[in-house]
Amino acid sequence: MSHDSLPHGDEKPWYRHPYLWLAMLLPASAVVAGLVTLYIAIVNADSPVVDEWYKEGRGINRSMEQEQLAARLGIGLELSQVGAGIQARLLSRTAIPLPETITVTLRHPTLAERDVTIELFQLDNHHYRADGTLPVDGRRKVTVTAAGGHWRLYQTVMTGDGDLQLGHVPAT
């Protein structure tokens, strides 16, 4: 076959063929969609609720002993929202030395930015006070520790009405 027998009218440059662009469009759109998905995943990454999970895991035995001590002593705490502050009443079935401060940590199950830590200061015998508000948005894991760390209360509660009872609280 000679070059004279080939048609000469259909010789276009490669970039003038529409099917070529259609064939390149599909892989290019997949690359763009992958990059957009990667960007969304990086920007909206979940934060760990507890950053020091290994240290916290190692301290489980110690904290269980502290919780068992609180149960043996019959320690309970009543928290209530009073105006712009939080009041607490520390109760015990046995006589215990009352700490100067009590730390209450209310952890959200999934969102670390919704965690709340409250430092309560002793007013008088068995009564404590702090500035701030109790969260009212549902389930929380509550940890109560006293200055010195001898006992600890740990409980899952539902917040919402402004009053929380933790540990052994006798009916009044």
QUISUL-V167573 format. One record per pair of residues at least 24 apart in sequence whose ideal C-beta (glycine too) atoms are under 10 Angstrom apart, sorted by the first residue. I is the first residue (numbers start at 1). J is the second residue. Records with the same first field share a line. If there is no record, write none. Layout:
# QUISUL-V167573
I->J + J
This chain:
# QUISUL-V167573
46->110 + 111 + 112
47->110 + 111 + 112 + 113
48->112
49->107 + 108 + 109 + 110 + 111 + 112 + 113 + 114 + 115 + 141
50->107 + 112 + 115
51->112
62->149 + 152
63->143 + 145 + 149 + 152 + 154
64->152 + 154
65->150 + 151 + 152
66->145 + 146 + 149 + 150 + 151 + 152 + 153 + 154
67->143 + 151 + 152 + 153 + 154 + 155 + 167
68->151 + 152
69->96 + 150 + 151 + 152
70->96 + 144 + 145 + 146 + 150 + 151 + 152 + 153 + 154 + 166 + 167 + 168
71->151 + 153 + 167 + 168
72->151
73->150 + 151 + 167 + 168
74->167 + 168 + 169 + 170
75->144 + 146 + 151 + 152 + 153 + 166 + 167 + 168 + 169
76->144 + 153 + 165 + 166 + 167 + 168 + 169 + 170
77->102 + 104 + 120 + 128 + 142 + 144 + 146 + 153 + 155 + 164 + 165 + 166 + 167 + 168 + 169
78->126 + 163 + 164 + 165 + 166 + 167 + 169 + 172
79->104 + 106 + 118 + 120 + 128 + 130 + 134 + 142 + 144 + 157 + 159 + 162 + 163 + 164 + 165 + 166
80->134 + 161 + 162 + 163 + 164 + 165
81->132 + 133 + 134 + 136 + 159 + 161 + 162 + 163 + 164
82->129 + 162
83->133
84->131 + 132 + 133
85->120 + 129 + 130 + 131 + 132 + 133
86->118 + 120 + 128 + 129 + 130 + 131 + 132 + 133 + 134 + 162 + 164
87->120 + 123 + 127 + 128 + 129 + 130
88->118 + 120 + 121 + 122 + 123 + 126 + 127 + 128 + 129 + 130 + 144 + 164 + 166
89->125 + 126 + 127 + 128 + 165 + 169 + 172
90->120 + 122 + 125 + 126 + 127 + 128 + 144 + 146 + 167
91->126 + 165 + 167 + 168 + 169 + 170 + 172
92->126 + 151 + 167 + 168
93->168 + 170
96->146 + 150 + 151
97->146 + 148 + 150
98->122 + 124 + 125 + 126 + 127 + 128 + 146 + 147
99->128 + 145 + 146 + 147 + 148 + 149 + 150 + 151
100->128 + 146 + 147 + 148
101->128 + 130 + 145 + 146 + 147 + 148
102->128 + 130 + 144 + 145 + 146 + 147 + 153
103->130 + 143 + 144 + 145 + 146 + 147 + 149 + 152
104->128 + 130 + 134 + 142 + 143 + 144 + 145 + 153 + 164 + 166
105->140 + 141 + 142 + 143 + 144 + 145 + 154
106->134 + 135 + 140 + 141 + 142 + 143 + 144 + 157 + 159 + 164
107->139 + 140 + 141 + 142 + 143 + 156
108->135 + 137 + 138 + 139 + 140 + 141
109->138 + 139 + 140 + 141 + 156
110->139
111->137
114->138 + 140
115->140 + 141
116->140 + 142 + 159
117->143
118->144
119->147
120->144 + 146
122->147
133->162
134->159 + 160 + 161 + 162 + 163 + 164
135->159 + 160
136->160 + 161 + 162
140->164
142->166 + 167
